[in-house]
Amino acid sequence: LRKIRPDYRLHGHRDAGTTATDCPGHKLYDIITKWDRFEKGPLKPLNTTN
C-alpha cells in the first residue's frame, strides 16, 4: 500500500473544474475549507519524482 505524502493538499471536487463528479454539497465544502491542508483554487500538478 502507498502512504499519503506528508505534503498532500486537499481540494474540494469543485476546485477540479469539472462537472464529471457528484457534488457532496455546500455544507461539506464549507467544513473542509477549515481543515489545515485545504487549498482553494485550481488543482496543481504534484511533483511525483519523490
Sequence and secondary structure as in RCSB ss.txt:
>XXXX:A:sequence
LRKIRPDYRLHGHRDAGTTATDCPGHKLYDIITKWDRFEKGPLKPLNTTN
>XXXX:A:secstr
     TT  B  GGGGT SSS    HHHHHHHTTSTTB  SS        
